[in-house]
């Protein structure tokens, strides 16, 4: 996982600054801003399921580019443990990525998929979730509601149980897009906790403002629909 010193070096390189002989930074005009996020997918609270693993992917607009880090990853299978009276699935899956862009449109989103085995040993999805990376620097603890698509009829529900083909999205990135999801029926399964340390650079230089940083954010849950 990158250190703050590594982040500072990366920021200086990507935004057009160079180190002088005296140890300072010679400033050049910034032609992009940087967004760096380091943290982890800590745990999940899904009351009806156990022995699950997590996949993640970052989805972003065309004006964005990855400077360093991994765009996607997968974690280990976790079993529930008792922590403060709440049964949690603990992954501590590390996240470390840096972006550059000239336009905030298409701000990066973290998309999460939770998977496990059903009673017949078939790999099935147990929940999807997503969030925009925080726009404010600092440490953020975020709780992401996770959901699964539901069959559109009882006949399809019975067919899914018999065949093991439960409704799921073909691509994980589909969760981050609104197009084509207006007719999708979903049900809430629980939530995933993510902790992120966010650093931005040259955002104000290009005329954008990010406001104040929250410490704890609950992402809105859509519930059943």
C-alpha positions as CSV (number, residue, x, y, z in Angstrom):
1,X,0.0,0.0,0.0
2,X,1.4,3.4,-1.0
3,X,2.8,5.7,1.7
4,X,2.1,9.4,2.0
5,X,5.6,10.0,0.7
6,X,4.9,7.9,-2.3
7,X,1.7,9.8,-2.9
8,X,3.5,13.1,-2.7
9,X,6.1,11.9,-5.2
10,X,3.4,10.7,-7.6
11,X,1.5,13.9,-7.3
12,X,4.6,16.0,-8.1
13,X,5.4,13.8,-11.1
14,X,1.9,13.7,-12.6
15,X,1.0,17.3,-12.1
16,X,4.1,18.9,-13.6
17,X,6.3,19.8,-10.6
18,X,10.0,19.0,-10.3
19,X,12.5,18.9,-7.4
20,X,15.2,21.6,-7.3
21,X,18.7,21.3,-6.0
22,X,17.7,22.9,-2.7
23,X,15.0,20.3,-2.1
24,X,12.0,22.4,-3.0
25,X,9.5,22.0,-5.8
26,X,9.7,24.1,-8.9
27,X,6.1,24.7,-9.8
28,X,4.9,24.4,-13.4
29,X,1.4,25.1,-14.7
30,X,-1.0,22.3,-13.8
31,X,-2.9,20.8,-16.7
32,X,-4.8,18.2,-14.7
33,X,-5.8,17.4,-11.1
34,X,-5.1,14.2,-9.1
35,X,-7.3,12.0,-7.0
36,X,-5.6,9.4,-4.8
37,X,-7.4,6.8,-2.7
38,X,-5.8,4.4,-0.3
39,X,-7.8,2.2,2.1
40,X,-9.6,-1.1,2.4
41,X,-12.9,-2.9,2.0
42,X,-13.1,-3.8,5.7
43,X,-16.1,-6.0,6.3
44,X,-19.7,-6.8,5.4
45,X,-22.9,-7.4,7.3
46,X,-25.1,-9.8,5.4
47,X,-27.3,-11.5,8.0
48,X,-28.6,-14.3,5.7
49,X,-25.3,-15.4,4.2
50,X,-21.8,-16.7,5.3
51,X,-18.5,-17.8,3.7
52,X,-18.4,-15.0,1.1
53,X,-15.7,-13.3,-1.0
54,X,-15.6,-9.9,-2.5
55,X,-14.6,-8.5,-5.9
56,X,-14.2,-4.8,-6.7
57,X,-13.7,-2.7,-9.8
58,X,-13.3,1.1,-10.4
59,X,-15.5,2.7,-13.1
60,X,-14.7,6.2,-14.4
61,X,-15.3,8.5,-17.3
62,X,-13.4,9.0,-20.5
63,X,-11.6,12.0,-19.3
64,X,-10.0,10.1,-16.4
65,X,-6.9,7.9,-16.5
66,X,-5.3,5.6,-13.9
67,X,-1.8,6.9,-12.9
68,X,-1.0,4.1,-10.5
69,X,-2.7,1.2,-8.7
70,X,-5.1,-1.6,-9.5
71,X,-8.4,-1.1,-11.2
72,X,-9.9,-4.3,-10.0
73,X,-9.2,-7.1,-7.5
74,X,-10.6,-10.0,-5.6
75,X,-10.4,-11.1,-1.9
76,X,-10.4,-14.2,0.1
77,X,-13.4,-16.2,1.4
78,X,-14.4,-14.9,4.8
79,X,-16.4,-16.6,7.6
80,X,-18.5,-14.6,10.0
81,X,-16.9,-13.6,13.3
82,X,-18.5,-12.1,16.4
83,X,-17.4,-8.5,16.8
84,X,-19.3,-6.4,19.3
85,X,-22.4,-8.5,19.2
86,X,-22.6,-8.3,15.3
87,X,-21.7,-11.1,13.0
88,X,-19.4,-9.6,10.3
89,X,-17.5,-11.0,7.3
90,X,-14.0,-9.4,7.6
91,X,-11.9,-9.1,4.4
92,X,-9.6,-6.1,4.9
93,X,-9.1,-6.1,1.1
94,X,-6.6,-3.3,0.3
95,X,-7.4,-0.5,-2.1
96,X,-4.8,1.7,-3.7
97,X,-5.3,3.7,-6.8
98,X,-4.5,7.2,-8.3
99,X,-6.3,9.0,-11.0
100,X,-5.7,12.1,-13.1
101,X,-8.2,14.2,-15.0
102,X,-9.1,17.6,-16.3
103,X,-12.9,17.2,-15.9
104,X,-14.8,16.1,-12.8
105,X,-17.5,14.5,-15.1
106,X,-17.3,10.7,-14.7
107,X,-15.9,10.9,-11.2
108,X,-14.6,7.4,-10.3
109,X,-16.9,4.9,-8.6
110,X,-16.0,1.9,-6.6
111,X,-18.2,-1.1,-7.5
112,X,-18.4,-4.1,-5.2
113,X,-19.7,-7.6,-5.9
114,X,-20.1,-10.2,-3.1
115,X,-20.3,-13.8,-4.0
116,X,-20.7,-17.2,-2.3
117,X,-21.9,-20.8,-2.7
118,X,-25.5,-21.9,-2.5
119,X,-26.8,-25.1,-1.0
120,X,-25.7,-27.1,-4.1
121,X,-22.2,-25.6,-4.2
122,X,-22.9,-23.2,-7.1
123,X,-21.2,-19.8,-7.2
124,X,-23.9,-17.1,-7.0
125,X,-24.0,-13.4,-6.4
126,X,-25.0,-12.3,-2.9
127,X,-24.9,-8.5,-3.3
128,X,-23.8,-5.6,-5.4
129,X,-22.9,-2.1,-4.2
130,X,-21.2,1.0,-5.4
131,X,-20.2,4.5,-4.4
132,X,-18.4,7.6,-5.8
133,X,-15.0,8.1,-4.3
134,X,-15.2,11.0,-1.8
135,X,-14.5,14.4,-3.4
136,X,-13.0,15.8,-0.2
137,X,-9.6,14.9,1.2
138,X,-9.3,13.1,4.5
139,X,-10.2,9.8,6.1
140,X,-13.7,8.5,5.2
141,X,-15.6,5.5,6.6
142,X,-18.5,4.6,4.3
143,X,-21.2,2.0,4.6
144,X,-22.5,0.8,1.2
145,X,-25.9,-0.9,0.9
146,X,-25.7,-4.0,-1.2
147,X,-28.5,-5.5,-3.2
148,X,-29.3,-8.4,-5.6
149,X,-31.5,-8.4,-8.7
150,X,-34.8,-10.2,-8.3
151,X,-36.7,-12.4,-10.8
152,X,-39.5,-10.5,-12.5
153,X,-42.1,-13.3,-11.9
154,X,-42.7,-16.3,-9.6
155,X,-42.1,-18.7,-12.5
156,X,-38.6,-17.2,-13.1
157,X,-37.9,-17.4,-9.4
158,X,-38.7,-21.2,-9.3
159,X,-36.7,-21.7,-12.5
160,X,-33.7,-19.8,-11.0
161,X,-33.8,-22.1,-7.9
162,X,-34.0,-25.3,-10.0
163,X,-31.3,-24.3,-12.6
164,X,-29.0,-22.4,-10.2
165,X,-29.1,-19.4,-12.6
166,X,-30.1,-16.5,-10.4
167,X,-30.5,-13.0,-11.9
168,X,-27.1,-11.2,-12.0
169,X,-25.5,-8.5,-14.1
170,X,-23.2,-9.6,-16.9
171,X,-20.6,-7.0,-16.0
172,X,-19.8,-5.6,-12.6
173,X,-19.4,-2.2,-14.1
174,X,-23.2,-2.2,-15.0
175,X,-23.9,-1.4,-11.3
176,X,-22.3,2.0,-11.8
177,X,-24.5,3.0,-14.7
178,X,-28.0,4.2,-14.6
179,X,-28.9,3.3,-18.2
180,X,-31.0,0.2,-18.5
181,X,-31.6,-0.2,-14.7
182,X,-34.9,1.7,-14.4
183,X,-36.9,-1.6,-14.7
184,X,-34.6,-3.7,-12.6
185,X,-36.1,-5.1,-9.4
186,X,-33.7,-5.5,-6.5
187,X,-33.8,-6.4,-2.8
188,X,-31.4,-5.1,-0.1
189,X,-29.1,-7.7,1.5
190,X,-27.1,-5.7,4.0
191,X,-24.1,-3.4,3.8
192,X,-20.3,-3.3,3.2
193,X,-18.0,-1.1,5.2
194,X,-15.2,0.7,3.3
195,X,-12.5,2.9,4.7
196,X,-10.6,5.3,2.4
197,X,-7.9,7.9,2.8
198,X,-8.3,10.5,0.0
199,X,-5.8,13.0,-1.3
200,X,-6.4,15.5,-4.0
201,X,-4.0,17.8,-5.8
202,X,-4.6,20.9,-8.0
203,X,-8.3,20.7,-7.8
204,X,-8.6,24.3,-6.8
205,X,-5.9,25.3,-9.3
206,X,-8.3,24.2,-12.1
207,X,-11.2,26.1,-10.6
208,X,-13.0,23.4,-8.7
209,X,-14.1,23.3,-5.0
210,X,-14.5,20.1,-3.0
211,X,-16.0,21.5,0.3
212,X,-15.5,19.9,3.7
213,X,-14.7,16.3,4.4
214,X,-17.2,14.1,6.3
215,X,-15.8,11.5,8.7
216,X,-18.7,9.0,8.4
217,X,-21.1,8.6,5.6
218,X,-24.1,6.2,5.2
219,X,-24.9,5.7,1.6
220,X,-28.6,5.9,0.9
221,X,-30.3,2.6,0.6
222,X,-33.0,2.1,-2.1
223,X,-34.5,-0.9,-0.2
224,X,-37.0,-3.1,-2.1
225,X,-38.3,-1.8,-5.4
